[in-house]
């Protein structure tokens, strides 16, 4: 009695009344221009009423799944007894079967698929409640619209289109029986993958329809002799577009307090930051396997992700979260990755605070192999060659490690850590050391995090909040999420941002990003990579490029999901990640406003500068000191130059 009361209460308080509306309702997604970009829904095909479904399909399903459908109260005593016998035979294991159409609808829409006695009991009580709320016609229509028919197809209308290029109302007895056959096992009985199985099951169902007085023997024989002609007329609508972006929208909505199930089932209107042209171009770029490093020897694919951000608003314009077949709400490397950023951290942690501390883009930095601290930390340049001294713009463009660490040591690690915090990046305590200048950190970051940080350079010094959603409006017209009032905070001066951009243009002009530079366009940014143990060979774990124009910031990462001696990237970012970044930018930039930078390459600026007559002697002495090539003189003159140069700024 207690169990009965419990299950009756559960059934009456379940969301039974809204099943039909949730099956019919879809959430619409709009882009940055308020144009419809797609739909979100959970396991829904094209919903049709029962009068738009062939009588042949209805009869085939009822003859196979539930002959007493129109007369039973939602469950079948015989079915329950069969389940009980099965329970004894299989020693307490629930094996399925014995469920009416109404029970199956309850299971598919209100319960989990787990086979337990408790769930079976819930299924029965919910079926009774469904039978009280809905007509038999509604129940059968909901069941057929919510059924899975293999090959990613949900609902009888889309199944009819996918397998026979017909509407559900046009299916004959042979085709209707074939559709009904797939309900048992869509992967095993669909005629695209297993024609023999489909025909065998179809013929069995045609026989059951004769037994149930839905066909004459002559009609069944004729239907069995009919050849199944597969014709795919199914066209996936825009619900399948932009999967990485839509996944990110769902995840962000959940952070805003809207559950994924509700978002997909309750008819919201979601206004996003999506640029459909950029998204299409980005996806097309990622479809080109030649733009990525080769698979590992065991066939494992190199993963990759990229995100495009509006530096002024922080709106995400496009995103690809992974390569290969998309998994709904699967791992999104663009938003969820936690990997070392390599040298892409240098502009944020080293060069920006150095400029703020009085250094300049052409300040002379020490480029020597030397050790620091009690643990004798010794950074190496990638080529293990050293010039003694270099201007800052060269150190950045060439991604020289020794000058970067020397400079961080000069300004202090604490200044570097504070600078990162302003860019929205927090370093763990154990990572707050000189090695962090090269990305030698345990703290991991995503492409989205890096794109946001670099937005401060592209925007002239302001840091935006990145977001995918502008606003969400519910089915009643009420705005339940509102991000339209985007705010950015100034974290560096426009002068510093301009000077940093002038240096980072050099990355693609004559630095480590030359092979990633898009033809015909000026881009600023930084490359990065993280090393693997030398005994593995010459290669990297992660490779990055973060590049920007005044209109967009693009952060791209590639690497293996897990790195070991058999799964790492050969070479550096100059040849690994460069091709995909170059391809992306050449696809994206022609469709952008193409706003030009308000500065030039730092190297060009340095070459055209000349000293005033009053300081010509000082300037000549400086040049002579550098030419002498004496290490001690280089250090002294370098610091002297930096001080003297500040007089002319």
Protein Blocks (a to p, Z undefined) as FASTA:
>chain_A
ZZmmmmmmmmmmpckllmmmmmmpccddddfkopafbdcdehiacdddfklgcfklmmmm
mmmmommlmmmghiafklmmmmmmmmmmnnopaeeejiafklmmmmmmmmcfbdcfklmm
mmmmmmmmmmmmpcfklmmmmmmmmpceejhigcjklmmmmmnopafklpcfklmmmmmm
mmmommlmpcklmmmlmmmmmmmmmmmmmmnopacfklmmmmmmpccddddfbdcdfklg
oklmmmmmmmmmmmnopafklmmmnopacddfbdfklmmmmmmmmmmmklpccddfkopa
cddddddddfknopafbdcfbgcjddehiacfklmgccdekjmlmmmmmmmmmmmnopaf
kbccddddddedjkopacddfklpaehiacfklmmmnopaklmmmmmmmnopklmmmmmm
mnopacdfklmcfklmnopafbdcdfklmmmmmmmmmnoopacdddfbfbdcdfkopafb
dcklccdddfbdfklmmmmmmmmmmmmmmmmklmmpcghiacedddddddddfklogcdf
bdcdddddfkbccddddddfbdcfklccehjfklmmmmmmmmmmmmmmmmmgoiacfbdc
fklmmmmpccdfklmmmmmmmmmmmmnopaklmmmmmmmmmmmmmmmZZ
